[in-house]
Each structure stands twice: as C-alpha cells, then as structure tokens.
Amino acid sequence: MMNGNGYSREKIIVKTSIIGIAANVMLAAFKAAIGLLCSSIAMDTDFGEMTTGK
C-alpha cells in the first residue's frame, strides 16, 4: 500500500530497520574502541554483554 508521497509501508520499515541496525553496529564499535583505549573493564564488559545478548 502506498502512502501520500509514493513510499510503501514495507519499504519504510526495511529502511528504518537497516538504519537501526547500522546505528547499533556503530555504537558497539565505538564502545569497544573506547573500552580498549581506556583499558576500561566496565566498557569491555558492556560491549561483551551487548554483542552476546546476555
């Protein structure tokens, strides 16, 4: 189904999902880099929890 400006709902959902996944990957990389640069156990642990889902 098309909305008023020609985009289908499914395309908007896919685009939003891709943007969300990309943002989370960049956040994980940033947190890992900061944790390694600062030798922060808390940041390293947070990154580990973020990537394993535990």
C-alpha positions as CSV (number, residue, x, y, z in Angstrom):
1,M,0.0,0.0,0.0
2,M,1.3,3.4,-0.9
3,N,1.1,6.4,1.3
4,G,0.7,10.0,0.1
5,N,4.3,10.5,-1.1
6,G,4.7,7.2,-3.0
7,Y,6.5,5.1,-0.4
8,S,5.2,1.7,0.6
9,R,4.9,0.9,4.3
10,E,7.2,-2.1,3.8
11,K,10.0,-0.1,2.2
12,I,9.8,2.4,5.1
13,I,10.0,-0.5,7.6
14,V,13.0,-2.0,5.9
15,K,14.8,1.3,5.6
16,T,14.2,2.1,9.3
17,S,15.4,-1.4,10.3
18,I,18.6,-1.0,8.3
19,I,19.3,2.4,9.8
20,G,18.7,1.0,13.3
21,I,21.0,-2.0,12.8
22,A,23.7,0.2,11.3
23,A,23.5,2.6,14.3
24,N,23.8,-0.2,16.8
25,V,26.8,-1.6,15.0
26,M,28.5,1.8,15.0
27,L,27.6,2.2,18.7
28,A,29.1,-1.2,19.5
29,A,32.3,-0.4,17.6
30,F,32.6,2.9,19.4
31,K,32.1,1.4,22.8
32,A,34.6,-1.3,22.1
33,A,37.2,1.2,20.8
34,I,36.7,3.4,23.9
35,G,36.9,0.4,26.2
36,L,40.2,-0.7,24.7
37,L,41.7,2.8,24.5
38,C,40.9,3.5,28.2
39,S,41.5,-0.1,29.4
40,S,38.1,0.1,30.9
41,I,36.8,-3.2,32.3
42,A,33.3,-1.8,32.6
43,M,33.2,-0.7,28.9
44,D,34.7,-4.1,27.8
45,T,32.1,-5.9,29.8
46,D,29.3,-3.7,28.5
47,F,30.5,-4.4,24.9
48,G,30.6,-8.2,25.7
49,E,27.0,-8.1,27.0
50,M,25.9,-6.1,24.0
51,T,27.3,-8.5,21.5
52,T,26.3,-11.7,23.2
53,G,22.8,-10.6,24.4
54,K,23.4,-11.7,28.0
